[in-house]
Amino acid sequence: VPAAVALDADGVTTRPGLARQAAARAGEVVARGRAANILLHPGMTEEQERDYLTGSREAVAEAAGRPVGGWFSPERAQTPRTTALLTASGFSWFGDWPVDERPLRLGEDSASLTAVPFGLETEDMFALYARGLPFPDYHRLLDETIDRLVADAEVVGGRLLGLSWFGWVLGQACFADVAEHVLTR
């Protein structure tokens, strides 16, 4: 299963070597902003937002030793100009919109940018912490989601299951069996 690892600029700066180790194992390295608690917001000027995007991308690419083409905003935060700035900054895709299980090519000033769907309901942090879903229910939710996507694919074509799993949640050893089960399916 191809996996992308999302890294933020502050994290790769404070933990030298982490980005290179992750990049060596990942199918793709993705920029995830400066830090989890520094969000894009409408109060930023266009120049501040552009600097945030390009600075994050450059820091992650340098630390990882390979190009960065994808973007995940911390907390999925955006402004009305984010997609245009992502395009202008050279990103080819972003994973902030939970669009219909199919990548969506944008138009107009973001014509070279693709929205890759990552549903919030299957994100481990959101499901287990924000919603308080019991872990067995989360495991069942993942299985039911896979079943639904396979059934839909038989009718309307390929579907994408974007899974956002955080190292401090599903990346813990006590949850490894569930991650392995889902990836095997």
Disulfide bonds with the S-S distance in Angstrom:
none
